[in-house]
Amino acid sequence: MQDAELQAHLEAVEEQGFTILPNVFSVERANAFRKRIREIERDTLHPLEPGETEEDSSFYRTTGLLRVDPMFWDVPIDPKVTKVVEGLLGADFLLSTFSGIDLKPKQTTIQPLHPDDALVPVSRPHERPIGCTAMWVITDFGPQTGGTRLVPGSQREPLDLLFNQDDERLREAVQPDMKPGSVLLFDHATFHGGSDNHSDEWRLGLQVSYHAGWIRPYTNWFRSVPIEEVREFPEKLQDVLGYKTFMGGIGSANAGIGSYRESYSGKGRTREPRLPLD
């Protein structure tokens, strides 16, 4: 990605709260993701609870993708996306959540518009984004299929907007048409939500959410992915899961116990964070 293109995406997020990255991945890759997600859904879908019906749910969410298949390893660290993420959140950003979201056909249970920063106790508007989501478009997104709705500029609105779904401001929501291979990237402060799927097809996306390095991710990667499996991941993926120090600061991912020499002059020992070998 050229500097001018990167800057245009960053300015779009600053101005309207979101941007669309076209042609991040191929249609063939989208089809492979779709096929694999549907296999995982078939093999792992939890049974219905007593008294629950299939009609009670709007979509299937598939988690644990990093453990299921190496084909998903490159998704959270795709450089076309992470360059924009780094520009928004800083170089020490972390992966917060990663899942497939498969909206059912003929689904009319519309998701309320909301921001994803509501659980973070930081006042709005933020001086700079504290989190963002990259929605990988696997099947067509748009008004007909229940594509994501977003309220341009709402990242600058107070959180009170969340509790008044009839607010005129929320009626300004837009619903971009996006083809497989695109990535919708939005600030966590932006009001957004899914919508009705009027089509006969399932609408599938990969939700890849990131947080600034100083915020605890929603997912506890240290417990949800065994260390033996993490060692097989690409080093960049290990980093975004949190196996690194924050801003190269004190300590390391493999500090152990011991004393060492350090200097304010910058001549002291440098410590490269790496995973434990045993």
N, C-alpha and C positions, 0 to 999 in steps of 0.2 A: 504494500500500500504506500503510495507516494505521500509526501508531507502535506501537499495541498488537499488531497482526498481525506486524509486523516483529520486535518483541521476543519474541513467542511462537516464531517460527522460530529466532531466535538462541538462545533458551533450550533449544529442542529439540536443536539441534546440540551445544550445550555438554553437555547431559545424556546424550543417546543416540548422538550422533555423526552424525545425519542428520535431515532434515526433508523433507516433501513439500509442494510448492506446487501447489495444484489450479488448473485452468483458466487457465494462463499463456497458452496460445494455443488457437486454435479447432481443431475437428476438420477443418474445411476446409483449414486451413493444414497440419495434420498430413498430410492426404492429399496435398497438393501437395509436401511434403517427401519423402514416401514415393515418389511417382511420379518425382521428380527424382533421388533417390538411386539408384533402380533403373535409370534411364536412364544415369547415370554408371557404375554397376557394369557394365552391358552394354557400354558404349563403351570402358571403360578397364581392365577386369580383366586383370591380368597373365597371360600364358600359363603353363601348368604347366611346372615344371622337369622335366628328364629323370628318369624314375623316380617322379615325384610323381603322385598321383591326387587327384581332387576330394575324395575321402573323407578325405584327410589333413588337411584344414582344417575348423575348427569354424564360422568366420564370415568375412564379408567386412568389411574396414575400408576406408573411403573417406576419403582426406585431400585437402587442397587445395581445400576447399569455398569458401573466400573468393575464390578465383580463378575458380572454375567458373561461379558464378551469383550476381548481386546479391541473390537471395532469401535467401541465408544471412548477409548482412552484419549484419542486426539481431539475429541469434541471440545472439552473445556479449555484446551490450550491452543486452539487454532489461531495462528498469528494474525490472520485477517480480522479476527474478532478481538483478540486480547490486546492488540495495539490500541484500539479504541477504549477498551476497559482500563488499560493502564493510564491512558490520557485522562480518564475520568476519576479513577480511584487511587492512582499512584502505583509505583512498581511493586509494592508489597501486598497487592490485592490477594484475596483468598476465595476459593470456591465455596459457596455457601450451600447450594442445593443443586441436584442434577437428576432430572426425572423425565419420563415421557408422559404427555398429557393427550389422551385420546378421547375427543368429544363424540358422544353418540349421535347417530343420525336422528333427524326429526326431534331434536332436543329443544325444548322451549323454557327450560329453567335457567333464565338469564342470570349471570353472575353480577352482583352489585359492583359498581365502580369503587375502587379502593387503591390506596398506595401501599407499597410493600415495606415502607419504613415505619409503619405505625407502631410496631413493637419495639423500636429502638428509642430510648429516652433521650432524644436530642431534639431541640426546638427547631421548628420550620420557620422560614425556608433555610436550607443549609447553605453554608458558604460555598461548599463544593459537594458533589454527590458523595453519599456514604455507601451506596450500593447500586447495582444495576443488574438487569436480566437480559440475557440474549436468548430470544426464542427462535430456535431453528425450525424453519418451515418445511415440514416433511410432505404434507399434502396441501392443496390450495387453501389459502386463508382469504376471507372476504366476508361481506355482508350475508351472502347466501349460505356459507358454510360455518358461521359462528366464529369468524376471525376476531382477533383482539381489538377491543375499542380503547381509545386513548383520548384524554382531554388535553389538547395542546396548551402548554404553559402552566398546567396545574401543579407542577413541581414547586411553584412559588406561592401556592395557596396554603392557608392554614389548615390544620388537620380537622377543624370543625366541619369542613366540607363533607367529610366522610359520613357524618351523621345526618345529613340532609340530602337524600338521594333525589329530591325534587328540585334542587337548586338549579337555577338557570345556567350556571356555569357548567354543570355536568351534561347539559343538553348539547354542548358544543363538541361532544365526543366524535372522533373520526374513526373510520374502520378501513385501514389500508388493504387493498388487494395485493396479495403476495403469492408468488409461485414457489414451488419446491426449489430449494437452493438458496433462498433468501434468508436473512437473519434480521429480525426485528430486535433492536437494542434500545431499552428504555431505562431512564433513571428510576430508582425505587421510590422516589417521591412523586412520580407522575401517577395521577389517577387513571386506572385502567381496569379492564375486566373482559371476560369472555362474553359471548352473546349467543343468541339462538342459532342452531344449526337447522336450516330449512331443507337441506339437501338429503339425499338418500345415502350419503357416504359419511364414513367416520372422518373426523378432522384431527390430524395428528401433528404435534409439535414436540420438540425437545426443549425443555425449560432448563437453562443453564444460568444460575444466579450467582453473583459475586458480591462480596463485601470488602470494604476498605480493611487493610491489615490490622487495624486496631479494634475491630468489631468481631465478636465471636460468631462464627458461622452457625447457621441453623442446624446443620448436620454435624454430628460429632464423628469426624472421619477417623479419629484415633481408635474409636471403639467399633465403628461399623465396618471397617476394612482391616482385616488382620495384617500385621506388619509383614508377614511372609509374602503376602500378595502385593503390598505396597512396594516392596523391593523390586518387583518386576515392572513397575510403572516407569514411564519416561521420567527423567529427573525434573523436568518442568512441571509435570503433573504432581509429583511428590511435593514440589514447592507450593503449589496452589492449594494443596490439602493441608498445609501448615507445617511441613517438615523443613523449616528454615527459621532463622532468627528474624525479628522485626527490624527492618532498616539496618541490618548488619550490626545490631546492638550487642549488649553484654550477653554472654552465654552462647550456646549453640545447640543444635539438634542432637549432638552427641558429646555433650560437655563432660559427663562423668564427674569424678571427684578429683581434685588436684589444685595446685597453685601454679601460677604462671606469671611471667613478667609482662608488664604493659606500660605504655608511656603516653602522656598527653601530646608528645611530639609527633605521634603517629608512627614511631619506629618500633613499637611493640609487636608482639606476636599477633598475627592475623589468624582467624579461625573460620575456616570454610565449613558451613553446616552441611552435614551429610547424615544419612541414616546409620544407625548402629549396624555393625557387621555381624553381631551375634546377640 
